[in-house]
Amino acid sequence: AYVGKTISSIEAQGLNRIEKDAVLGKLQSRAGQPLEASKIREDIRALFAMGYFDDIEVRADASADGSKVSLVYVVRERPVISKIEFQGNERIGTSDLKEVVKVKEWSIFDANKVKEDVALIQKHYEDKGFYLAKVTFDVKPGKAGEVVCPLDRNASAARGLEHEPDGVGAGVEGRFN
């Protein structure tokens, strides 16, 4: 119903940490141009490609005479990682593990990047001779717009593996919470 009508204005809502100009600069749709469905789809793709948003909704409101339309891009920002904790890592020190992971505190949370870090930690344990190590992750909500990612290990599951008489290696189970 709005396709072809002139765009009178474009706004962005839901921004907390990301600059409005950064969002509007990614859009192909422009005020003064006719509304095109293909451009809206490209706008949404471009905003998701920024990696900062979990959800994007586009709202259109017609002017009183119906000749123009205003667009509002409503976004939900991904949370930031306020803290990364390593717990129960008796065999490899926290500073050593911090050097292995690529995700840093105060970065935008991306589950895929955290999974990549879990794999890097897993490989690091294997490289140190701990072939039975198992690392998993979970996420805890923190303050508004933040998450905490502690790495924890299941001590009871790993304890027997740490004391193997033949010295095969220790196992570690952990979680990013």
NUTOR-583454 format. One record per residue: residue number from 0; x, z, y of N, C-alpha, C, O in turn. Coordinates in pm, 1 decimal, always signed. Atoms other than C-alpha are relative to their C-alpha. Layout:
  num        nx        nz        ny       cax       caz       cay        cx        cz        cy        ox        oz        oy
  NUM         X         Z         Y         X         Z         Y         X         Z         Y         X         Z         Y
...
% end
This chain:
  num        nx        nz        ny       cax       caz       cay        cx        cz        cy        ox        oz        oy
    0     +81.3      +0.0    -119.2      +0.0      +0.0      +0.0     +85.9      +0.0    +126.0     +43.6     -48.5    +231.0
    1     -87.4      -8.6    -116.3    +295.7     +63.9    +231.1    +102.5    -113.9      +5.9    +165.5    -135.1    +109.5
    2     -99.4    +106.2      +6.0    +514.0    -228.4    +122.0     -31.2    -105.1    +106.4    -144.9    -150.2    +120.7
    3     +15.0     +99.8    -106.0    +571.9    -470.7    +408.2     -24.1     +58.9    +137.1      -3.6      -8.9    +237.8
    4     +21.9     -64.4    -130.1    +482.8    -222.6    +681.3    +135.6     +37.8     +60.5    +232.1     +62.5     -12.0
    5    -123.8     -32.6     -70.2    +748.2    -148.1    +942.0     +30.0    +149.2     -12.9     -57.8    +233.2      +6.5
    6     -43.0    -139.3     +10.6    +945.8    +171.8    +885.7     +22.4     +52.9    +141.6    +104.9      +0.4    +216.4
    7     -14.1     -58.0    -134.9    +907.3    +388.0   +1197.8    +111.5    +103.8      +6.3    +179.3    +115.5    +108.3
    8    -104.2    -103.0      +1.7   +1142.7    +670.8   +1093.6     +35.8     +34.0    -144.5     -42.1     +11.9    -237.3
    9     -47.2     -45.9    +131.3   +1345.3    +804.9    +802.3     +59.0    +139.0     +18.9    +143.3    +160.9    +105.8
   10     -47.9    -137.9      -5.2   +1406.8   +1174.7    +744.1     +50.1     +41.9    -138.1     +18.3     -20.9    -239.0
   11     -46.9     -60.6    +124.9   +1582.2   +1383.9    +478.9     -33.2    +147.8      +4.8      -5.1    +215.4    +103.8
   12     +36.0    -142.0      +9.0   +1453.0   +1723.9    +367.2     +61.2     +60.2    -125.2     +88.5      -9.9    -222.7
   13     -53.9     -72.2    +115.2   +1589.1   +1986.0    +130.9    +151.3     +11.8      +1.7    +211.2     +57.7     -95.6
   14    -145.9      -6.0      -9.2   +1948.1   +1963.1    +250.4     +45.6    +138.8     +43.4      -4.3    +193.9    +141.5
   15     -58.3    -129.3     -36.0   +2147.5   +2286.9    +255.6    +148.7     -12.7     +30.0    +197.0     +37.1    +131.7
   16    -144.8     +13.7     -15.9   +2513.4   +2193.2    +212.0     +41.4    -142.8     +35.1    +146.4    -163.8     +95.8
   17     -33.6    +140.4     -22.0   +2507.9   +1813.8    +231.9     -49.7     -41.8    +138.5    -161.7      -8.8    +177.5
   18     +35.5     +44.2    -134.9   +2505.6   +1655.9    +578.1    -108.0    -108.4      -3.5    -105.6    -198.1     -87.7
   19    +108.5     +97.9     -11.0   +2195.6   +1460.3    +678.0     +55.4    -141.1     +20.6      +6.6    -236.5     -39.9
   20     -58.5    +131.9     -26.5   +2410.7   +1174.2    +810.0     +61.9     -60.9    -125.1     +59.5    -182.9    -141.8
   21     -57.7     +50.4    +125.0   +2586.0   +1146.4    +471.4    -109.1     -61.1     -87.6     -87.4    -163.3    -152.8
   22    +113.0     +50.1     +78.7   +2247.4   +1098.0    +304.1     -54.7    -127.5     +63.3     -69.2    -229.2      -4.4
   23     +59.8    +116.3     -66.2   +2102.7    +859.2    +561.6     +94.3    -120.1      -2.0     +48.9    -234.5      -4.9
   24     -97.8    +108.1      +4.1   +2424.5    +656.0    +557.1      +1.8     -75.9    -131.7     +48.7    -189.7    -136.1
   25      +4.1     +64.7    +131.6   +2372.3    +575.8    +186.5    -123.2     -89.1     -17.8    -129.7    -167.0    -112.9
   26    +126.4     +71.4     +16.5   +2025.6    +426.0    +242.5      +8.6    -143.8     +48.6     +71.4    -173.1    +150.3
   27     +14.0    +139.0     -44.0   +1955.3     +53.2    +259.5    -121.8     -15.9     +90.8    -123.1    -100.5    +180.2
   28    +119.1      +3.1     -85.2   +1612.6    +116.0    +411.7     +38.4     +46.3    +139.4    +116.4    +140.3    +154.8
   29     -32.0     -32.8    -138.9   +1628.3    +129.3    +792.0    -127.5      -1.4     +84.2    -219.8     -78.8     +58.7
   30    +111.2      +0.3     -94.9   +1386.7    +214.5   +1071.4      -1.2    -135.4     +71.0    +103.6    -189.9    +105.7
   31     +15.4    +129.7     -65.5   +1250.5    -103.1   +1228.5      -8.4    -116.8     -97.2     -45.5    -227.5     -58.3
   32      +8.1    +103.8    +102.4   +1268.2    -299.8    +902.7    -126.6     +18.9     -82.8    -182.2    +128.7     -86.8
   33    +115.7     -15.7     +88.9    +979.9    -371.8    +664.9     +37.5     +80.9    -124.1    +149.7     +71.8    -173.8
   34     -20.1     -79.8    +120.9    +943.5    -133.2    +371.6      +1.6     -92.2    -120.6     -89.4    -172.8    -139.8
   35     -13.6     +79.0    +122.6   +1065.2    -291.5     +45.4     +20.1     +94.4    -117.2    +105.3    +183.1    -112.5
   36      -9.8     -84.8    +118.5   +1015.8    -131.8    -296.3    +139.9      -7.4     -61.5    +192.4     +93.6    -108.3
   37    -133.3     +14.3     +60.3   +1349.7    -273.1    -418.1    +103.9     +81.9     +76.4    +195.4    +137.8     +15.7
   38     -94.3     -79.8     -78.7   +1534.7    -103.9    -131.7     -18.3    +149.3     -26.2     +79.2    +224.3     -29.6
   39     +26.2    -141.3     +31.2   +1365.8    +229.6    -207.7     +66.6     +35.3    -133.3    +129.8    +140.3    -145.4
   40     -65.4     -24.3    +129.5   +1483.5    +201.2    -570.5    +151.8      +9.1     +16.7    +215.4     +97.0     -41.6
   41    -144.9      -2.5     -24.0   +1837.9    +123.2    -451.1     +40.5    +125.8     +77.0    +146.3    +183.3     +51.4
   42     -26.9    -123.3     -74.6   +1821.4    +414.4    -205.8      +9.3    +118.8     -95.4    +101.6    +199.7     -86.6
   43      +2.5    -110.7     +96.2   +1733.0    +653.1    -487.2    +123.7      -5.5     -89.0    +187.5     +97.1    -112.5
   44    -121.5     +14.4     +82.3   +2012.7    +514.9    -708.0    +124.5     +43.7     +77.3    +209.5    +115.3     +24.4
   45    -117.2     -33.7     -81.6   +2264.2    +548.2    -423.3      +9.7    +150.4     +23.5    +119.2    +206.6     +21.4
   46      -1.9    -144.8     -23.3   +2162.8    +908.3    -354.1     +38.0     +75.2    -127.7    +116.2    +170.2    -122.4
   47     -38.7     -63.7    +126.5   +2184.9   +1005.5    -722.9    +147.7     -23.1     -28.3    +214.6     +65.7     -81.1
   48    -141.1     +32.6     +24.5   +2525.4    +833.1    -741.8     +94.1     +90.6     +79.2    +210.8    +104.8     +42.6
   49     -82.4     -94.1     -76.4   +2653.6   +1078.6    -479.4     +37.9    +120.5     -86.2    +140.8    +183.9     -63.1
   50     -28.0    -111.1     +89.9   +2635.8   +1341.7    -755.2     -39.8    +136.7     +51.7      -4.6    +237.9      -8.9
   51     +34.5    -127.6     -61.5   +2489.2   +1611.5    -531.6    -142.9     +46.0     -25.4    -178.6    +158.2     +10.4
   52    +142.6     -29.8      +8.0   +2120.9   +1602.0    -626.7     -51.8      +1.0    -143.3     -11.5     -80.2    -226.5
   53     +69.9      -7.4    +127.8   +1908.5   +1704.8    -924.4    -130.9     -76.8      +4.6    -178.0    -125.5     -98.2
   54    +129.9     +66.2     -12.2   +1588.8   +1550.7    -790.0     -10.2     -65.2    +137.5     +39.1     -12.6    +237.3
   55     +23.2     +72.0    -125.3   +1490.3   +1297.9    -524.9    -142.2     -53.3      -2.5    -184.1    -116.8     -99.3
   56    +137.5     +49.4     -14.1   +1138.2   +1220.9    -408.0     -10.2     -70.6    +134.3     +43.6     -23.2    +234.4
   57     +19.6     +72.8    -125.3   +1040.2    +965.7    -146.8    -148.0      +7.2     +35.1    -234.1     -29.0     -45.0
   58    +137.3      -8.4     -48.3    +726.9   +1029.0     +57.9     -16.6     -98.8    +114.8     +73.6    -116.9    +196.7
   59     +31.0     +94.9    -107.4    +564.1    +772.7    +284.5    -129.5     +42.6     +66.6    -227.0     +76.1      -0.6
   60    +119.4     -34.1     -77.0    +314.9    +848.1    +560.9     -26.6    -112.1     +99.5     +62.2    -152.6    +174.5
   61     +37.0    +108.1     -91.5    +127.9    +578.4    +751.7     -27.9     +55.8    +139.0     -72.9    +169.3    +154.1
   62     +32.0     -37.8    -137.9     +95.4    +590.7   +1129.2    -152.5      -0.7     +16.4    -224.5     -49.7     -70.6
   63    +144.2      -8.7     -24.5    -249.5    +652.9   +1281.2     -68.6    -136.2      -8.3    -178.3    -146.6     -63.2
   64     +62.7    +133.2      +4.9    -317.0    +277.9   +1322.2     +31.8     -75.2    -129.5     -18.6    -185.4    -151.0
   65     -29.1     +60.8    +129.6    -171.7    +201.6    +975.9    +101.9    -112.0      +1.4    +128.1    -172.6    -102.5
   66     -93.8    +112.3      -8.3     +82.1     -51.8   +1101.5    +143.6     +38.0     -35.4    +224.6     -48.3     -69.0
   67    -136.4     -45.7     +26.8    +393.1    +160.5   +1046.9      -2.4    +111.3    -103.7    -106.2    +171.0    -132.2
   68     -12.4    -104.7    +100.8    +520.5    +401.9    +787.4    +127.9     +80.1     +26.2    +232.2     +24.2     +60.2
   69    -119.5     -84.7      -9.4    +757.5    +697.4    +806.4     +37.8     +42.5    -141.8     -48.8     +73.3    -223.7
   70     -50.4     -37.9    +132.3    +975.4    +779.0    +504.6     +67.8    +135.7      +8.3    +137.9    +166.3    +104.8
   71     -67.1    -128.5     +12.1   +1088.3   +1124.0    +397.7     +61.9      +6.2    -139.0      -8.9      -1.0    -239.5
   72     -72.0     -17.4    +126.0   +1354.3   +1161.1    +127.2     +15.2    +150.0     -21.9     +88.8    +216.9     +50.6
   73      -3.5    -142.6     +30.7   +1302.9   +1506.1     -25.9     +94.3     +17.3    -119.3     +69.8     -35.5    -227.8
   74    -100.9     -16.7    +104.2   +1605.8   +1614.9    -227.0      +8.8    +145.1     -44.6     -24.6    +237.0     +30.2
   75     -34.0    -133.6     +49.5   +1693.8   +1912.3    -443.7    +148.2      -4.5     -36.0    +188.5     -71.3    -131.2
   76    -144.0      -0.8     +21.2   +2065.0   +1980.0    -423.9     +36.4     +72.3    -129.0     -29.1    +168.7    -168.6
   77     -55.5     -71.5    +114.3   +2262.5   +2075.6    -731.8     +63.2    +128.3     +52.2    +110.9    +132.6    +165.7
   78     -63.6    -124.4     -44.1   +2389.9   +2431.9    -717.1    +152.3     -13.2      +0.4    +208.0    -104.6     -60.5
   79    -145.6      -6.5      +3.6   +2753.1   +2516.4    -651.9     +41.4    +107.2    -100.5     -34.4    +200.2    -127.9
   80     -54.0    -100.2     +92.3   +2967.0   +2710.3    -898.2     +66.4    +107.3     +85.1    +173.1     +84.9    +142.4
   81     -54.6    -106.6     -84.2   +3025.2   +3040.0    -720.9    +112.0     +75.0     -70.1    +196.2    +136.6      -4.8
   82    -102.7     -75.1     +71.2   +3241.2   +3185.3    -995.1     +19.3     -57.6    -139.5     -77.3     -92.3    -207.3
   83     -34.1     +35.9    +137.5   +3419.0   +3082.0   -1313.9     +72.9    +120.2     -56.9    +176.3    +161.6      -4.5
   84     -59.8    -118.6     +60.4   +3497.8   +3376.8   -1538.6     +47.4     -33.4    -140.6     -20.6    -105.1    -214.0
   85     -50.3     +13.5    +136.2   +3711.1   +3381.3   -1852.8      -0.6    +139.7     -60.4     +66.6    +230.1     -10.9
   86     +14.1    -131.9     +61.8   +3620.2   +3669.4   -2082.1     +37.0      -8.7    -147.6      +2.1    -105.4    -215.4
   87     -32.2      -7.9    +141.9   +3759.9   +3769.7   -2420.7    +110.2     -95.0     -43.5    +130.4    -113.9    -163.4
   88    -107.7     +91.8     +33.1   +4048.0   +3524.1   -2405.9    +130.7     +78.9     -14.5    +215.0     +80.0     +75.2
   89    -114.4     -86.9     +22.4   +4307.3   +3755.5   -2558.2    +127.9     -77.1     -29.0    +236.8     -31.7      +6.0
   90    -118.6     +75.0     +43.8   +4541.9   +3488.6   -2693.7     +57.8     -91.8    +107.6    +177.9    -118.9    +108.0
   91     -44.9     +88.3    -107.8   +4560.7   +3261.1   -2388.2     -48.4     +60.6    +130.9    -166.4     +92.7    +145.3
   92     +30.1     -67.3    -125.3   +4572.4   +3404.4   -2037.5     -94.5     -77.6     +90.3    -104.9    -200.0     +82.5
   93     +94.3     +59.8     -94.6   +4315.5   +3340.9   -1767.3     +68.6    -100.6     +91.0     +13.7    -207.7    +116.9
   94     -69.6     +93.2     -90.0   +4572.4   +3179.6   -1537.4     +33.3    -130.0     -72.9     +28.6    -237.6     -13.3
   95     -28.1    +118.6     +81.2   +4667.2   +2940.6   -1819.8    -126.5     -85.3     -14.1    -120.5    -207.7      -3.2
   96    +125.9     +73.4     +16.2   +4301.2   +2846.2   -1874.3     -45.7     -61.6    +131.9    -102.3    -170.9    +133.4
   97     +38.3     +54.3    -131.1   +4241.6   +2800.6   -1500.5     +75.8    -128.3     +30.7     +23.6    -216.6     +98.7
   98     -77.0    +122.4     -20.2   +4517.3   +2539.2   -1499.3     -54.7    -116.1     -82.5     -37.0    -232.3     -45.7
   99     +53.3    +102.9     +90.3   +4343.4   +2351.0   -1782.7    -128.4     -62.2     +55.0    -148.1    -183.3     +45.5
  100    +130.3     +49.9     -43.5   +3997.7   +2321.9   -1626.8     +10.5     -76.2    +131.7     +92.9     -45.0    +217.8
  101      +2.9     +80.8    -121.4   +3919.1   +2063.9   -1360.8    -107.0     +48.1     +97.4     -92.5     +33.0    +218.8
  102    +107.3     -52.1     -84.5   +3597.4   +2222.1   -1232.4     +52.0    +124.7     +69.3    +112.0    +211.2      +5.6
  103     -48.3    -113.2     -78.4   +3675.4   +2469.1    -957.8    -116.7     +75.1     +63.2    -226.3     +21.4     +79.2
  104    +102.2     -78.0     -69.1   +3482.7   +2746.2    -790.5     -35.1     -68.1    +131.5     +51.2    -125.2    +198.2
  105     +60.1     +57.8    -119.7   +3260.9   +2626.9    -503.4     -12.8    -151.9      -6.3     -39.9    -216.8     +94.6
  106     +28.7    +142.6     +15.8   +3239.3   +2275.8    -645.8    -146.4     -14.9     -41.5    -208.2     +80.6     -88.6
  107    +138.2     +27.4     +38.8   +2900.1   +2114.0    -708.3      -9.3      +4.3    -152.3     +73.0     -56.6    -220.6
  108     +15.9     -10.1    +144.6   +2775.5   +2199.7   -1059.4     -40.3    -134.9     -58.7    -136.8    -197.7     -15.1
  109     +28.9    +122.2     +75.2   +2782.3   +1900.5   -1292.6     +22.0     +34.3    -146.4    +135.6     +55.8    -188.8
  110      -8.5     -40.6    +140.8   +2704.4   +1980.8   -1657.9     +97.8     -88.0     -77.3    +168.3     -38.3    -165.1
  111     -92.0     +88.5     +71.5   +2899.9   +1675.4   -1776.0    +145.3     +37.1     +26.2    +228.0     +31.5     -64.9
  112    -137.4     -40.0     -31.1   +3214.4   +1790.0   -1596.0     +35.4    +132.5     -67.4    +148.9    +152.2    -110.7
  113     -24.6    -126.6     +69.1   +3176.7   +2140.0   -1741.2     +22.3     -27.2    -148.8    +108.8     +35.3    -210.3
  114     -20.0     +36.6    +141.3   +3142.3   +1983.9   -2090.0    +138.7     -59.0     -21.7    +202.8     -31.8    -123.3
  115    -135.6     +54.5      +9.6   +3463.1   +1789.7   -2026.1    +102.9    +112.6      +2.2    +201.4    +108.2     -71.4
  116     -91.2    -113.4      -5.4   +3634.8   +2116.4   -1934.5      -2.6     +81.0    -128.4    +101.4    +129.7    -172.9
  117      +9.6     -70.1    +128.3   +3505.3   +2282.6   -2251.3     +86.2     -72.4    -103.3    +157.7      -8.5    -180.5
  118     -81.7     +78.7     +92.9   +3666.4   +1997.8   -2448.7    +149.3     +18.0     +30.2    +230.7     +24.9     -61.8
  119    -140.5     -21.6     -36.4   +3991.9   +2044.8   -2253.2     +48.5    +137.8     -45.6    +161.3    +151.7     -92.8
  120     -35.3    -134.6     +45.3   +3990.8   +2418.1   -2330.1     +15.9      +0.3    -151.9    +110.0     +58.9    -205.5
  121      -5.8     +10.1    +146.1   +3919.1   +2342.1   -2696.5    +133.5     -61.8     -42.8    +200.7     -10.2    -132.1
  122    -125.5     +68.3     +32.5   +4215.8   +2101.3   -2707.3    +120.0     +89.1     +31.4    +218.1     +90.4     -43.0
  123    -108.7     -89.5     -38.7   +4436.3   +2353.7   -2527.4     +21.5    +106.7    -107.9    +135.3    +136.4    -144.1
  124     -12.3     -97.8    +108.3   +4361.9   +2615.2   -2794.3     +62.3     -64.7    -123.1    +150.1      -6.1    -186.5
  125     -55.0     +69.9    +116.9   +4434.2   +2359.7   -3068.4    +148.2     -28.6     +19.8    +227.4     -12.6     -73.2
  126    -140.8     +27.3     -30.0   +4761.6   +2261.6   -2898.0     +86.3    +125.9     -15.1    +205.4    +116.7     -44.8
  127     -72.2    -127.0     +12.6   +4860.2   +2630.5   -2905.3      -4.5     +52.6    -143.8     +45.6    +161.4    -172.1
  128      +4.0     -39.3    +140.6   +4791.2   +2644.3   -3280.7    -126.1     +71.8     -42.4    -134.4    +117.7    -156.3
  129    +125.8     -67.9     +32.8   +4441.4   +2795.3   -3268.9    -103.2    -105.0     -38.8    -192.1    -138.0     +39.7
  130     +80.5    +114.7     +43.9   +4269.9   +2523.8   -3472.4    -145.8     +34.5     -24.3    -230.7     -54.5     -25.6
  131    +138.1     -40.8     +28.1   +3955.9   +2724.9   -3543.8     -74.5     +43.4    +125.1    -184.6     +97.7    +115.6
  132     +64.3     -40.1    -125.2   +3874.6   +2785.7   -3178.3    -129.4     -76.9     +20.0    -138.5    -195.2     -12.9
  133    +127.3     +63.1     -32.7   +3519.3   +2713.0   -3072.2     -39.2     +43.5    +140.6     -52.8    +162.8    +167.7
  134     +33.8     -29.6    -139.0   +3428.2   +2689.9   -2703.6    -132.9     -68.0     +32.1    -150.3    -187.2      +6.5
  135    +128.8     +54.4     -43.6   +3073.9   +2643.3   -2572.3     -27.2     +50.8    +140.7     +46.5    +134.8    +192.5
  136     +30.0     -48.7    -134.3   +2910.4   +2691.5   -2235.7    -149.2     +19.2     +18.3    -231.9     -37.8     -52.7
  137    +135.1     -26.6     -44.8   +2595.8   +2819.6   -2074.9     +13.4     +26.4    +150.1    +124.8     +43.2    +199.7
  138      -5.8     -18.7    -144.7   +2505.6   +2868.4   -1708.9     -93.4    +113.4     +39.3    -207.5    +120.0      -6.6
  139     +81.7    -109.6     -52.5   +2379.5   +3180.0   -1532.0     -32.0     -29.2    +146.3     +57.3     -66.4    +222.3
  140     +29.4     +16.4    -142.7   +2193.0   +3150.5   -1202.6     +65.0    +112.3     +80.0     +68.3    +227.3     +36.1
  141     -56.7     -99.1     -91.0   +2365.5   +3327.9    -915.4     -93.4     +15.5    +118.0    -215.4     +15.1    +101.8
  142     +80.8      -3.5    -121.5   +2247.7   +3360.4    -558.0     -68.2    -135.2     +15.5     -37.9    -228.6     -58.7
  143     +72.8    +125.2     -22.1   +2016.6   +3088.7    -426.5     +98.3    -115.8     +15.7    +188.0    -111.5     +99.9
  144     -83.6    +118.2      -8.7   +2180.5   +2750.7    -484.4    +136.9     +15.1     -63.3    +224.1     -69.3     -42.7
  145    -129.4     -23.2     +62.7   +2467.4   +2896.8    -688.4     -18.6     +30.1    -148.1    -123.5     +79.2    -189.8
  146      -2.2     -37.7    +141.1   +2554.7   +2934.7   -1057.2    +134.2     +65.6     -29.9    +233.2     +40.9     +39.0
  147    -121.9     -65.5     +46.0   +2813.1   +3149.5   -1236.5     +30.7     -54.3    -138.5     -59.2     -64.1    -222.1
  148     -40.4     +54.9    +129.8   +3010.2   +3004.6   -1530.7    +107.6     +87.6     -62.8    +226.0     +55.6     -52.3
  149    -102.1     -77.3     +70.0   +3181.1   +3281.6   -1730.1     +30.8     -60.7    -136.7     -58.7    -111.8    -204.0
  150     -41.4     +41.4    +134.4   +3378.2   +3185.2   -2041.5     +13.4    +126.9     -80.1     +88.4    +217.0     -42.5
  151      +3.0    -121.2     +81.0   +3317.4   +3441.3   -2311.5     +28.5     -38.9    -143.9      +1.1    -152.0    -184.0
  152     -18.1     +31.6    +140.4   +3417.5   +3461.0   -2672.3     -71.6    +103.8     -82.7     -86.2    +219.2     -42.4
  153     +69.3     -87.0     +93.3   +3232.3   +3608.8   -2964.5    +106.0     +75.2     -78.6    +161.8     +21.6    -174.3
  154    -111.2     -74.4     +58.6   +3477.8   +3881.2   -3062.8     -17.7     +22.4    -149.4     +79.3     +13.5    -224.7
  155     +18.2     -28.4    +142.6   +3319.9   +3960.8   -3399.0     +24.6    -124.2     -84.6     +76.2    -113.0    -195.8
  156     -21.2    +122.0     +77.4   +3330.7   +3598.1   -3511.9    +146.9     -39.1      -1.5    +193.5     -99.9     -97.8
  157    -139.3     +43.6      -9.4   +3690.1   +3549.2   -3399.2     +97.1    +103.8     -55.8    +209.8     +69.2     -91.5
  158     -91.8    -107.7     +36.0   +3837.9   +3886.3   -3499.3     +67.4     -23.5    -134.8    +188.8      -7.0    -147.1
  159     -58.1     +23.2    +132.2   +3886.9   +3801.7   -3865.9     +98.6    -115.7      +0.7    +196.0    -114.1     -74.5
  160     -88.4    +115.4      -5.0   +4051.1   +3474.1   -3779.8    +131.8     +33.8     +67.7    +234.6     -26.3     +36.6
  161    -122.2     -36.1     -70.8   +4303.3   +3638.9   -3549.8     +99.8     +71.8     -90.8    +219.7     +72.2     -63.1
  162     -87.2     -80.8     +85.1   +4441.6   +3851.6   -3832.7     +20.5     -64.7    -136.6     +36.5      +4.8    -236.9
  163     -22.8     +68.0    +127.5   +4484.5   +3587.6   -4100.3    +141.4     +28.6     -48.0    +237.0     +11.0     +27.6
  164    -132.8     -39.0     +48.1   +4773.3   +3699.4   -4321.3     +97.9    -117.0      -9.0    +218.7     -97.0      +3.6
  165     -92.3    +111.8     +17.1   +4913.9   +3350.1   -4368.7     +41.9     -60.6    +133.4    +119.1    -156.4    +135.3
  166     -42.9     +47.3    -131.5   +4949.8   +3295.5   -3992.8     -46.6    -140.2     +33.6     +16.9    -208.0    +114.3
  167     +51.0    +134.1     -27.2   +4742.2   +2975.4   -3992.0     -36.3     -15.7    +146.7     -14.1    -121.9    +204.9
  168     +35.2      +7.0    -142.7   +4616.4   +3054.5   -3643.5    -123.7     +82.0     +28.9    -198.5    +118.4     -61.8
  169    +113.5     -81.4     -41.7   +4359.1   +3245.8   -3448.7    -114.7     -89.6     +42.7     -93.8    -204.1     +82.7
  170    +116.7     +72.8     -47.2   +4008.9   +3135.0   -3367.3     -59.3     +70.3    +118.5     -51.2    +192.6    +130.0
  171     +65.4     -57.0    -117.7   +3824.9   +3186.4   -3043.6    -134.0     -67.9     +14.5    -144.1    -190.3      +6.9
  172    +128.9     +55.6     -33.6   +3460.7   +3141.5   -2974.8     -30.5     +45.0    +139.9      -5.6    +160.3    +175.2
  173     +27.9     -38.7    -137.2   +3348.8   +3136.7   -2617.6    -117.3     -76.0     +55.6    -164.2    -172.8      -4.2
  174    +111.8     +66.1     -68.2   +3073.6   +3037.6   -2381.7     +26.1      +0.1    +148.2     +73.8     +99.0    +203.9
  175     +11.8      +0.8    -144.5   +3056.3   +2925.3   -2024.3    -141.3     +46.7     +25.2    -234.9     -26.2      -7.5
  176    +136.2     -50.1     -27.3   +2758.1   +3139.4   -1915.5     -36.2     -22.4    +142.5    -146.4     +12.8    +184.5
% end
